[in-house]
Amino acid sequence: MSKPKKENRNYKNLFLFLFAITIGVLYSMYVGTLGMFTKEYSITNSKLPKDFYGLKIIHISDLHYGDYVNESFLKKLVAKINAYKPDIVIYTGDLYKKFSAPVQEDKVIIINYLSKIISKYGNYYVKGNHDRKGYEDIMNAAGFYNLNEKEDIIYGENNNQILLIASNNAKKYLDKNKDISGYKILVMHKPDDILALKDYNFELALAGHSHNGQINIPYIKELYMPKGSKTYNKPYYKVNNTDLYISSGLGTSLLNLRLFSHPSFNLYRITNK
């Protein structure tokens, strides 16, 4: 008589398991993708020139325009960014939902809103692995500076400098300019790019790509972490003397799911003491 009871328990456990999976998927689709959070970080670095004290950097990434990331989402994003009155805005790639350029109507919408992002010193971008034909045209039209093509230096008083440089040309530039002073910011899409550059000791490095685990369940998320973020994929690391921050992103890649990883962008407030 005990066998039927055991079978009933097995069916019950299977039902509870399937029910939990269903609830998790529905939550990931309809709750996990909602909202827009700001992750704020306070950074202290003695190499920041005094005239840049209190520097505010907004770091956005992985918009993956499409699905819930639409015109309404962009409108809220721009308003939220501008409310912080940032000094610098940095976008670390993956503008599209898929590996193709958006249709003309979406291009117009994206340019219209991104061009409304206002910062004191400038808006910058690098290319992501999803970004294909027309990406640079969109970002350039929106007033963003392409760091993949050339580094940029922001000058303060007394010729103090902040260097912004992409990972694809950082080694060549720094090998040629070994005596460069000031605060150095490395910008990249794939965080593992820093593996080849960690001995250059940037003050700050910013990346995206990993979404910090779009399905943020320990052990499971590592199985699906995209190439280029196998070593570094969490929100923060200290790599030698470099503060590496990785954005969890705003959109979704492949599956339209987010579990324990809500859409967000980062705000860094930097001081020198």
C-alpha positions, 0 to 999 in steps of 0.5 A, spaced: 500 500 500 506 504 500 507 504 493 501 509 491 503 514 496 510 514 493 508 515 486 503 521 489 509 524 492 513 524 486 507 527 482 506 532 487 514 534 487 514 534 479 508 539 479 511 543 484 517 543 480 514 545 474 509 550 477 516 554 480 519 554 473 512 557 470 512 562 475 520 564 474 519 564 467 513 569 467 516 573 473 522 574 468 518 576 462 513 581 465 516 583 472 524 582 471 524 586 465 520 592 468 523 598 471 529 602 470 534 602 476 540 607 477 546 603 481 550 609 484 557 608 486 562 613 490 569 612 487 575 615 490 582 616 486 588 620 488 589 621 481 583 625 479 585 632 478 582 637 483 578 641 478 574 635 476 573 633 483 566 630 484 566 628 477 559 624 475 559 619 469 553 616 467 554 609 464 549 606 459 550 599 456 546 594 452 540 597 450 538 592 445 532 596 442 526 592 441 520 589 445 520 592 451 525 597 450 521 602 445 520 609 444 517 610 451 522 607 455 527 611 451 524 617 453 524 615 461 531 613 460 533 620 457 529 624 462 532 620 468 539 621 465 539 628 464 536 629 471 543 627 474 546 633 470 552 628 468 559 631 466 560 625 462 556 619 458 559 613 456 555 608 452 558 601 452 555 598 446 549 593 443 544 598 441 540 593 437 536 587 439 538 582 434 544 582 429 541 587 424 540 594 423 533 597 426 528 599 421 528 607 418 523 608 423 526 606 429 533 609 427 529 616 427 526 614 434 533 612 437 537 618 434 531 623 436 532 621 444 539 619 444 541 626 442 537 629 447 542 626 453 546 632 455 553 632 459 558 637 460 564 634 457 561 630 452 557 623 450 562 617 448 561 610 445 564 604 443 561 598 439 558 592 441 558 585 438 550 586 436 552 592 433 552 592 425 551 596 419 549 603 421 550 603 428 556 608 428 551 612 423 546 612 429 551 614 434 554 619 431 548 623 429 546 623 436 552 627 438 556 621 441 564 620 440 566 614 437 572 612 441 573 606 437 576 610 432 580 615 436 581 616 444 579 623 447 582 627 452 578 632 456 582 638 459 581 642 465 585 647 469 592 647 468 592 642 463 590 637 467 587 631 463 582 625 463 583 620 457 578 616 455 580 610 450 577 604 447 580 597 448 581 596 441 587 602 441 589 602 448 595 598 448 598 602 441 596 609 444 599 607 451 605 604 449 607 610 444 605 615 450 608 612 456 609 619 460 601 620 459 599 623 466 592 624 469 586 620 470 585 614 465 578 611 463 578 605 459 572 603 455 570 597 452 564 592 451 567 585 453 569 586 460 574 580 458 578 585 454 581 588 460 585 581 461 590 584 455 591 591 458 591 589 466 598 591 467 597 598 464 593 600 470 587 605 468 584 608 474 577 606 471 574 601 466 567 600 464 564 595 460 557 591 458 556 585 455 555 580 461 548 583 463 551 581 470 547 575 468 541 576 465 538 570 468 542 571 475 542 565 478 549 562 481 552 557 477 546 557 472 548 564 469 555 562 468 553 556 463 550 562 459 555 567 460 557 570 453 564 569 450 568 575 452 565 575 459 567 569 462 572 571 467 569 578 469 561 579 469 559 581 476 558 588 477 565 590 480 572 588 480 579 590 482 584 588 477 591 590 479 590 598 480 584 598 476 576 599 478 572 595 473 565 596 473 560 592 468 553 594 467 547 590 467 544 593 461 537 595 460 535 591 454 535 583 453 539 579 449 536 573 445 531 571 450 526 576 453 527 575 460 531 578 466 531 574 473 534 578 479 537 583 474 533 589 473 534 594 467 539 599 470 544 604 468 550 606 473 552 613 476 559 614 478 561 620 483 568 620 483 573 624 488 580 624 489 580 624 497 
